[in-house]
Amino acid sequence: TSGDQAMVLVDGRRVTLRVGEAPASVGGAAPSGGDRIALTADGRGHFITQGSINQRPVQFMVDTGASVVAIGQAEADRLGLNYKAGRPVTMNTANGATPGWLFKIATLRVGDVTAYEVDAVVTPAAMPTILLGNSFLNRFNMRREGDQMMLMKR
């Protein structure tokens, strides 16, 4: 434990739990044979789940309004991503234009589903979680019923 968070191991994966977040299953997405991801909304209506980028544990939040997976620079550095070898870009955000780097994530995993060569952008802005944008989501058919979301590989 440290401050307002605790790190626990779930099936050999490190999962960070934070005080004050809505109750959630520490398993993240339900395992489902490698072609489906089942998510449950938290108390604020957000779909947050654990996963990995290049076999490093991360926390994602589904963002259907994001064109690509979006990562804050501090998190990208922690993950050891070589994003500066990517293409410099200017991103239009709710807070205006900001610089960033567009690159490909080799492997992105949620539950039992792994996607390869996923477009992502790194922004210098601090971000509380990685946004799971359409460069990942467009690989799935999405169905939502109440607080449940099912992503099925196309």
Sine and cosine of phi, psi and omega as CSV:
sin_phi,cos_phi,sin_psi,cos_psi,sin_omega,cos_omega
0.00,0.00,0.45,-0.89,0.04,-1.00
-0.37,-0.93,0.88,-0.47,0.03,-1.00
0.86,0.50,-0.89,-0.46,-0.06,-1.00
-0.98,-0.22,0.37,0.93,-0.02,-1.00
-0.62,-0.79,0.33,-0.94,0.05,-1.00
-0.69,-0.72,0.61,-0.79,0.05,-1.00
-0.97,-0.25,0.80,-0.60,0.04,-1.00
-0.80,-0.60,0.39,-0.92,0.06,-1.00
-0.98,-0.18,0.78,-0.63,0.05,-1.00
-0.79,-0.61,0.91,-0.41,-0.03,-1.00
0.78,0.62,0.64,0.76,0.03,-1.00
0.99,0.15,0.01,1.00,0.01,-1.00
-0.96,-0.27,0.60,-0.80,0.10,-1.00
-0.99,0.14,0.75,-0.66,0.02,-1.00
-0.79,-0.61,0.77,-0.64,0.03,-1.00
-0.99,-0.11,0.81,-0.58,0.08,-1.00
-0.94,-0.33,0.70,-0.71,-0.04,-1.00
-0.90,-0.43,0.66,-0.75,0.04,-1.00
-0.89,0.45,0.70,-0.71,0.05,-1.00
1.00,-0.06,-0.20,0.98,0.06,-1.00
-0.97,0.25,0.37,-0.93,0.02,-1.00
-0.90,0.45,0.50,-0.87,0.05,-1.00
-0.83,0.56,0.63,-0.78,-0.01,-1.00
-0.48,-0.88,0.37,-0.93,0.11,-0.99
-0.97,0.24,0.79,-0.62,0.01,-1.00
-0.94,0.33,-0.14,0.99,0.05,-1.00
-0.98,0.21,-0.16,0.99,0.00,-1.00
0.93,0.37,-0.87,-0.49,0.00,-1.00
-0.99,0.13,0.59,-0.81,0.00,-1.00
-0.95,0.31,0.76,-0.65,0.05,-1.00
-0.88,0.47,0.63,-0.78,-0.07,-1.00
-0.42,-0.91,0.62,0.78,0.13,-0.99
0.99,0.15,0.16,0.99,0.12,-0.99
1.00,0.01,0.07,1.00,0.03,-1.00
-0.77,-0.64,0.03,1.00,-0.01,-1.00
-0.65,-0.76,0.54,-0.84,0.08,-1.00
-0.78,-0.63,0.82,-0.57,0.05,-1.00
-0.95,-0.31,0.80,-0.60,-0.03,-1.00
-0.82,-0.58,0.50,-0.86,0.07,-1.00
-0.86,-0.51,0.72,-0.69,0.01,-1.00
-0.93,0.37,0.55,-0.84,0.09,-1.00
-0.99,0.15,-0.08,-1.00,-0.05,-1.00
-0.88,0.47,-0.35,0.94,0.03,-1.00
-0.99,-0.10,0.00,1.00,0.00,-1.00
1.00,0.01,0.10,0.99,0.00,-1.00
-1.00,0.00,0.59,-0.81,0.08,-1.00
-0.99,-0.12,0.97,-0.22,-0.04,-1.00
-0.90,-0.44,0.70,-0.71,-0.03,-1.00
-0.52,-0.85,0.38,-0.93,0.09,-1.00
-1.00,0.07,0.43,-0.90,0.05,-1.00
-0.20,-0.98,-0.41,-0.91,0.04,-1.00
-0.49,-0.87,0.46,-0.89,0.15,-0.99
-0.84,-0.54,0.86,-0.52,-0.03,-1.00
0.77,0.64,0.71,0.71,0.03,-1.00
0.92,0.40,0.26,0.97,0.06,-1.00
-0.96,-0.29,0.76,-0.66,-0.07,-1.00
-0.92,0.39,0.66,-0.75,0.02,-1.00
-0.57,-0.82,0.18,-0.98,0.13,-0.99
-0.90,-0.43,0.74,-0.67,-0.01,-1.00
-0.92,-0.39,0.46,-0.89,0.23,-0.97
-0.80,-0.61,0.81,-0.59,0.01,-1.00
-0.90,0.44,0.77,-0.64,0.02,-1.00
-0.67,-0.74,1.00,-0.07,-0.02,-1.00
-0.93,0.37,-0.22,0.98,0.04,-1.00
-1.00,0.01,-0.10,1.00,0.01,-1.00
-1.00,-0.07,0.78,-0.62,-0.01,-1.00
-0.90,0.44,-0.63,0.78,-0.05,-1.00
-0.72,-0.70,0.17,-0.99,0.13,-0.99
-0.89,0.46,0.74,-0.67,-0.06,-1.00
-0.86,-0.50,0.76,-0.66,-0.09,-1.00
-0.76,-0.65,0.71,-0.70,0.12,-0.99
-0.94,0.34,0.50,-0.87,-0.07,-1.00
-0.87,0.49,-0.64,0.77,-0.01,-1.00
-0.88,0.48,-0.67,0.74,0.02,-1.00
-0.93,0.37,-0.65,0.76,0.03,-1.00
-0.88,0.48,-0.65,0.76,0.05,-1.00
-0.91,0.41,-0.67,0.74,0.02,-1.00
-0.87,0.50,-0.60,0.80,-0.02,-1.00
-0.98,0.18,-0.17,0.99,-0.01,-1.00
0.95,0.30,0.48,0.88,-0.01,-1.00
-0.97,0.25,0.65,-0.76,-0.01,-1.00
-1.00,-0.05,0.81,0.59,-0.10,-1.00
-0.94,0.35,-0.46,0.89,-0.02,-1.00
-0.94,0.35,-0.23,0.97,0.12,-0.99
-0.99,0.17,-0.16,0.99,0.03,-1.00
-0.98,0.20,-0.22,-0.97,-0.06,-1.00
-1.00,-0.08,0.80,-0.60,0.10,-1.00
-0.90,0.43,0.69,-0.72,-0.01,-1.00
-0.67,-0.74,0.30,-0.96,0.18,-0.98
-0.94,-0.35,0.82,-0.57,-0.04,-1.00
-0.97,-0.24,0.62,-0.78,0.11,-0.99
-0.99,-0.13,0.91,-0.42,-0.03,-1.00
-0.88,-0.48,0.07,-1.00,0.06,-1.00
-0.87,0.49,-0.42,0.91,0.00,-1.00
-0.99,-0.11,0.20,0.98,0.00,-1.00
0.97,-0.25,-0.14,-0.99,-0.02,-1.00
-0.97,0.23,0.63,-0.77,0.02,-1.00
-0.56,-0.83,0.52,-0.85,0.02,-1.00
-0.97,0.23,0.33,-0.94,0.07,-1.00
-0.19,-0.98,-0.12,-0.99,0.02,-1.00
-0.75,-0.66,0.78,-0.62,0.07,-1.00
-0.99,-0.12,0.76,-0.65,-0.02,-1.00
-0.45,-0.89,0.03,-1.00,0.01,-1.00
-0.94,-0.35,0.72,-0.69,0.14,-0.99
-1.00,0.08,0.78,-0.62,-0.03,-1.00
-0.89,0.45,-0.78,0.62,0.02,-1.00
-0.66,-0.75,0.71,-0.70,0.07,-1.00
-0.78,-0.63,0.83,-0.56,-0.09,-1.00
-0.84,-0.54,0.72,-0.69,0.15,-0.99
-0.74,-0.68,0.83,-0.56,-0.07,-1.00
0.86,0.51,-0.75,-0.66,0.02,-1.00
-1.00,-0.06,0.14,0.99,-0.09,-1.00
-0.96,-0.26,0.79,-0.61,0.06,-1.00
-0.89,-0.46,0.74,-0.68,0.09,-1.00
-0.91,-0.41,0.54,-0.84,-0.06,-1.00
-0.89,-0.45,0.53,-0.85,0.07,-1.00
0.80,0.60,0.86,0.51,-0.04,-1.00
-1.00,-0.09,0.80,-0.60,0.05,-1.00
-0.89,0.45,0.67,-0.74,0.01,-1.00
-0.54,-0.84,0.34,-0.94,0.07,-1.00
-0.76,-0.65,0.63,-0.78,0.08,-1.00
-0.94,-0.34,0.75,-0.67,0.02,-1.00
-0.89,-0.46,0.57,-0.82,0.03,-1.00
-0.92,0.38,-0.30,0.96,-0.02,-1.00
-0.92,0.39,0.59,-0.81,0.08,-1.00
-0.94,0.34,0.68,-0.73,0.01,-1.00
-0.75,-0.66,0.72,-0.70,-0.03,-1.00
-0.95,0.31,-0.35,0.94,0.00,-1.00
-0.43,-0.90,0.25,-0.97,0.04,-1.00
-1.00,0.09,0.75,-0.66,0.01,-1.00
-1.00,0.09,0.84,-0.54,0.01,-1.00
-1.00,0.03,1.00,-0.03,-0.12,-0.99
-1.00,-0.01,-0.15,-0.99,-0.14,-0.99
-0.93,0.37,-0.31,0.95,0.07,-1.00
-0.90,0.43,-0.39,0.92,0.14,-0.99
-0.99,-0.13,-0.76,0.66,-0.12,-0.99
-0.89,0.45,-0.54,0.84,-0.02,-1.00
-0.92,0.39,-0.15,0.99,0.06,-1.00
-0.99,0.12,0.00,1.00,-0.10,-1.00
-0.78,-0.63,0.42,-0.91,0.29,-0.96
-1.00,0.02,0.70,-0.71,-0.09,-1.00
-0.92,-0.40,0.72,-0.69,0.07,-1.00
-0.72,-0.69,0.74,-0.67,0.00,-1.00
-0.82,-0.58,0.73,-0.68,0.10,-1.00
-0.72,-0.70,0.95,-0.32,-0.03,-1.00
0.87,0.49,-0.82,-0.57,-0.02,-1.00
-1.00,-0.06,0.23,0.97,0.01,-1.00
-0.94,-0.34,0.69,-0.72,0.10,-0.99
-0.81,-0.59,0.73,-0.69,0.06,-1.00
-0.88,-0.47,0.80,-0.60,0.11,-0.99
-0.95,-0.33,0.83,-0.56,-0.01,-1.00
-0.87,-0.49,0.81,-0.59,-0.01,-1.00
-0.82,0.57,0.68,-0.73,0.06,-1.00
-0.98,0.20,0.00,0.00,0.00,0.00
